[in-house]
């Protein structure tokens, strides 16, 4: 029996869906997109589980592994509802709020709460290290804080924290210069991001003059008083 093009497409999509169900038991699985291909639709998945690096049938190695952990967004998932407090610095929170946050994490299932707690503590260790900038920290203070951060990442056995520690190690000379001098290129990076965002939102400009005008309007608002809270 001959199949039409649409029937063949539906059959291939069904086959892909059936093969994908073998991965539904993996940790932190999320479907990030479906792309067309000459052999049919290709489902792009993201998961932190190492078993997803190989195809269940042919064992083909994945071209890249993002290692991203995901959770269901919405009410009823406490770890998602706590996301705003998890990104805040504990130094800017009241003591009772920090205690309440840690209690909330301890009440979650261990497979969910334990990694989040470890990652949160590592984030706080790194913030404590960066907080010594412009305070003229001595060598021993920086060494102790850096060792505490590295030790936390090593003991956690989380791939995300291991990559974070590797990034800090790679950029450590620049980070140390920031701690001692307080000089950073964060301002220029922020301005560059605004310029790129303006260009993306406009989907290209008709001429360079329009681009310069829109860029100057977006990057000089504070100087022109448009961001004055008073």
C-alpha positions in Angstrom: 0.0 0.0 0.0 1.3 3.4 -0.9 1.3 6.1 1.7 0.8 9.8 1.0 3.4 12.3 2.1 1.3 13.4 5.1 0.6 9.8 6.2 4.3 9.0 6.0 5.1 12.0 8.1 2.6 11.0 10.7 3.9 7.4 10.8 7.5 8.7 11.3 6.3 11.1 14.0 4.6 8.2 15.8 7.8 6.1 15.5 9.8 8.9 17.0 7.3 9.3 19.9 7.4 5.6 20.6 11.2 5.6 20.7 11.3 8.7 22.9 9.1 7.0 25.6 12.1 4.9 26.5 13.7 8.1 27.9 10.8 9.3 29.9 12.2 7.8 33.1 15.4 9.8 33.0 16.1 12.6 35.5 15.1 16.1 34.5 13.8 15.3 31.1 12.4 18.0 28.9 11.5 18.3 25.2 13.0 21.5 23.9 11.9 21.3 20.2 11.0 19.2 17.2 12.9 19.8 14.0 12.3 18.5 10.5 14.8 16.2 8.8 15.1 14.3 5.6 14.4 11.1 7.5 11.5 12.6 9.5 11.0 14.7 12.6 13.8 14.9 15.2 12.9 15.4 18.8 15.5 17.4 20.8 15.6 16.4 24.5 17.5 17.9 27.4 18.3 15.9 30.5 21.0 15.7 33.2 21.0 11.9 33.2 24.3 10.5 31.7 22.4 7.5 30.2 20.9 9.8 27.6 24.3 10.3 26.0 23.8 7.2 23.9 20.9 6.1 21.7 19.0 3.2 23.2 19.0 1.3 19.9 22.3 2.0 18.1 24.4 3.5 20.9 25.3 6.6 18.9 26.9 9.2 21.1 25.1 12.5 21.5 26.7 15.4 19.8 26.4 17.5 22.9 25.2 17.1 26.5 23.9 20.3 28.1 23.4 18.7 31.5 20.5 21.0 32.3 18.1 20.1 35.1 14.5 21.1 34.7 11.4 21.0 36.9 7.7 21.4 36.2 6.8 25.1 36.1 3.6 26.0 38.0 1.8 26.0 41.3 2.1 22.8 43.3 5.9 22.3 42.7 7.5 23.9 45.7 11.0 24.0 44.3 9.7 26.1 41.4 7.8 28.4 43.7 11.0 29.0 45.7 13.1 30.0 42.7 13.1 33.7 43.4 14.4 33.2 47.0 17.0 30.7 45.8 18.6 33.3 43.6 18.8 36.0 46.3 21.9 36.4 48.4 21.5 35.2 52.0 23.4 38.3 53.1 20.4 40.4 51.9 17.8 38.2 53.6 16.6 38.3 57.2 17.7 35.4 59.3 14.3 33.9 59.8 13.7 34.0 56.0 16.9 32.0 55.4 15.9 29.5 58.1 12.5 29.2 56.5 14.0 28.6 53.1 16.3 25.8 54.4 13.3 24.2 56.1 11.4 24.3 52.9 14.2 22.6 51.0 14.6 19.9 53.7 10.9 19.1 53.4 11.2 18.4 49.7 11.9 14.8 48.5 15.6 14.1 49.0 16.3 13.5 45.3 15.0 17.1 44.7 15.9 19.0 47.8 19.4 17.8 48.4 20.9 18.9 45.1 19.2 22.3 45.3 20.5 22.8 48.9 24.0 21.9 47.9 23.9 24.2 44.8 22.5 27.0 46.9 25.3 26.7 49.5 27.9 26.7 46.7 26.3 29.8 45.3 26.5 31.5 48.7 30.2 30.5 49.1 31.0 32.1 45.8 29.1 35.3 46.7 31.0 35.4 50.0 34.2 35.3 48.0 33.1 38.0 45.5 31.9 40.2 48.4 35.5 40.8 49.5 36.0 43.0 46.5 37.0 46.6 47.3 37.6 45.6 51.0 41.3 45.0 50.5 41.2 41.3 51.5 44.4 39.6 52.6 45.8 36.5 50.9 44.7 34.1 53.6 41.1 35.3 53.5 40.8 34.9 49.8 42.5 31.5 50.0 40.1 30.2 52.7 37.0 31.4 50.9 38.2 30.0 47.6 39.1 26.6 49.2 35.6 26.4 50.8 33.9 27.0 47.4 36.1 24.4 45.6 35.6 21.9 48.4 31.8 22.3 48.3 31.8 21.8 44.5 34.0 18.7 44.8 32.0 17.1 47.6 28.7 17.8 45.9 29.3 15.5 42.9 27.1 17.6 40.7 28.2 18.1 37.1 26.8 21.7 37.2 29.0 22.7 40.2 32.0 21.0 38.7 31.6 23.1 35.5 31.2 26.2 37.6 34.4 25.4 39.6 36.2 24.9 36.3 35.0 28.2 35.0 36.1 30.0 38.2 39.5 28.3 37.9 39.9 29.3 34.3 39.1 33.0 35.0 40.8 33.1 38.4 43.5 35.7 37.5 40.8 38.1 36.3 38.6 37.4 39.3 41.6 38.0 41.7 42.3 41.3 39.9 38.7 42.3 40.5 39.0 41.4 44.2 42.1 43.5 44.7 41.2 46.5 42.5 37.4 46.5 42.3 37.7 47.2 38.6 35.3 45.4 36.4 34.0 45.5 32.8 30.4 44.8 33.9 29.2 48.2 32.8 30.5 47.8 29.3 29.2 44.3 29.1 25.7 45.5 30.2 25.8 48.3 27.6 26.8 45.9 24.9 23.9 43.6 25.8 21.4 46.5 25.6 22.8 47.3 22.1 22.4 43.7 20.9 18.9 43.5 22.4 17.8 46.7 20.6 19.1 45.3 17.3 17.3 42.0 17.9 14.0 43.6 18.8 14.1 45.8 15.7 14.9 42.8 13.4 17.5 44.9 11.6 17.6 48.7 10.9 16.9 50.4 7.6 20.2 52.4 7.8 23.1 52.9 10.3 21.7 56.3 11.3 18.5 54.7 12.8 20.6 52.1 14.6 22.8 54.8 16.2 19.8 56.8 17.3 18.0 53.9 18.9 21.2 52.7 20.6 21.9 56.1 22.0 18.3 56.4 23.3 18.5 53.0 25.0 22.0 53.4 26.6 21.7 57.0 27.8 18.5 56.9 29.7 20.1 57.2 33.1 22.2 60.2 32.0 19.1 61.8 30.6 17.2 61.3 33.9 14.7 58.8 32.7 15.8 56.2 35.3 15.7 58.6 38.2 13.6 57.0 40.9 12.7 60.4 42.4 
